[in-house]
Amino acid sequence: MRLLSKPALQAVLSSQKTHEGSRPFWGWLNAVFNKVDYERIKAVGPDRAAAEWLTRCGAKVRFQGFDRWQHDYNGLPTGPLGRYKIQGIDATDSCIMYKGFDHLDGLEHVEELKLIKSMYIEDACLERISTIENLQASLYKMEVVSCGNVTDKGIIALHKLRSLEHLYLSDLPGVVEKEKTVERLQTALPGLDIELDLV
């Protein structure tokens, strides 16, 4: 069975005549793409299930031992259960949202996470990421850019990511107390290199 990824589906549907009622449709479809199938996670393992979720939502994944980013749901590598481990997640322009974050629970090798122009990313998402024990141990590089629903509260929550070495923050209008927020992060994570491009 071939499943269209979000970008492919959008291309097909946008070629049709648009009308005022299409916005609620996309919200509904994005919620469907984020639904967690716990039986699927058991059947194929957490990395494969997460890769399917992420690519279905328009994100990219990079597997351990590979330089190339995978963005095509139908092009995900196959092989023995547990062979491919997600090392990087690039959620640029994707529709990932909080309700799908249970997919991240079993990932043990994620070192890099990019949340760029991800319209559904909010404080609760960053708080959820920071409570996942595997990510606390493995994640060392993170970018949060142009996510309009993120505030100081969400950024401060990242202090639980004890392995985080580099954090890039840009175009986050909800972060209003940047000096105080950065100070709190630096106090909790003294080795953290924070790169800011906030107005």
NORURGI-V824449 format. One record per pair of residues at least 12 apart in sequence whose C-alpha atoms are under 6 Angstrom apart, sorted by sequence separation. I is the first residue (numbers start at 1). J is the second residue. If there is no record, write none. Layout:
# NORURGI-V824449
I;J
I;J
This chain:
# NORURGI-V824449
55;71
55;73
64;85
63;85
87;109
88;110
63;86
64;87
87;110
88;111
90;113
91;114
92;115
97;120
140;163
141;164
151;174
152;175
62;86
63;87
86;110
87;111
88;112
89;113
90;114
91;115
92;116
93;117
94;118
139;163
140;164
143;167
145;169
148;172
150;174
151;175
62;87
92;117
93;118
136;161
139;164
140;165
141;166
142;167
143;168
144;169
145;170
146;171
62;88
108;134
136;162
137;163
145;171
146;172
159;185
166;192
168;194
61;88
98;125
111;138
112;139
122;149
123;150
165;192
166;193
167;194
168;195
169;196
170;197
171;198
61;89
110;138
111;139
114;142
115;143
116;144
119;147
122;150
126;154
130;158
165;193
166;194
170;198
60;89
109;138
110;139
111;140
112;141
113;142
114;143
115;144
116;145
117;146
118;147
159;188
60;90
112;142
116;146
117;147
127;157
130;160
59;90
123;154
130;161
59;91
59;94
58;94
57;94
47;85
57;95
47;86
57;96
6;56
5;56
6;57
6;58
50;103
46;106
36;100
35;100
34;100
